[in-house]
Amino acid sequence: MRNYADLDVFQRSKKLYPLMYARVRTWKDIDQRELGSQIIRAANSIHANIAEGFGKSPAEFKRYLAMSLGSCDELLSHLSDAQAVGLLSLKETKTLVDEYNIVGKQLNKLRQAWK
């Protein structure tokens, strides 16, 4: 592996980000500003932390992976909130939660395996 872009978890989370962004942009302005901005920031933070931490020491990279995982967990909470207030359907929420659960598992595995 040459850089962070070679990591499957980076590629998956980076691919999911524009989907989240586009979906939030269909909401009313107030919802975009409130919950939507938190969703967009959390989704962006997942792959951004992977990229930022990759060139650092192994211990530092693991710390950035932990922050990335925290953003993933935060996003899962926000998705549940969005569904609860009617901004996402149950089907949309399940699809997104399933995808981000995969990201979370990948982050955990990478964090454990990184030397």
N, C-alpha and C positions, 0 to 999 in steps of 0.2 A: 504494500500500500504506500502510495507516494504522498497523498495529502488527504485532508478531511473529506473532500468530495468523493473519494473512493469508498467511503464508509456507507453501507446500506442504510443505516439509521439516518445519516445526513440526507441521503437522496430521498428517502421516504418522507421525512419531515419537511424537506424543501418542496417536494411535490404537493404535499397537502396544504401548504401555506396559501398559495393563490386560490385554492378552492374555498378555504375559510374566508379569505379576504373578499372574494366575489360574493359569497353568500351573505356576509354581514352588510355589504353595500346595497343589498336589496331591502334592508330594513328601513323603517322611518328614521329621520335624523336623530331624534332623541335616543332611540335604541342603539344607533350606530355610535353615538357619542358616549353613552354610558357603558352598557355591557359589551357592545361591539368593539369598542377600542381596547377593552381588556382582553377580549378573545384574540384580536389581531396581534396585540403585543405578546401574549403568551405563545401563540402559534409561531410567531417570528423568532422568539427567544430560544425556542428549542434548537433549531439548526444554527442560529447565530452563536450560541454558546459552544456548540461543537466546533465550529470554525474558529472561534476566538481561542479556545483552549488547546487546540490540536498541536500547535508549535511549542507549547510550554513543556515543562518537566512532566514525567508520568504522574506524579502526585498532583500537580496543578491541573493536568488534563482530567484526572478523575474528579477533581473538585468542580470543574466546568461541566462534566457529565452529570454530576449530582444537581447542579443548577438547572441543567437542561431537563432532567427528570422532574424537578420541582415545577418547571414551567409546563411540562406535559400534564402533571397532576392538576395544576391550577386550571389548565385548559379544560380538562375533563369535568371539573367542578362547574366552570362557566357554561359548558355545553348542557349540563344538567339544568342549570338555572335558565338557560335560553329555552329549553324545552318546556320547563315548568311554567313559563310566562307566555308560551305560545309563539315564540319566535322561530322555533324549529319543530318539525313534526317528530313523532316518536321514531319513525323509520329513519329520518335524516340523522337524528341523534344517535341511534343505534349504529348506523353505518360509520359515523365519525368516531364514536367511542371505540368501536371495534378497531378502527385504523390506528387511533392514538394509543390504544392498549398494546398494539404490536410495537409501536415506537417505544413505549415505556419498557417493554420486555427487552427490546434490543438495547436500549440504554443501560439497563441493569446488567445484561450479559456482557456488554462491552466494558463497563466499569469494573466488573469482577475479573475480566480476563486481561485488562490492560496492565502491562508490566512497567 
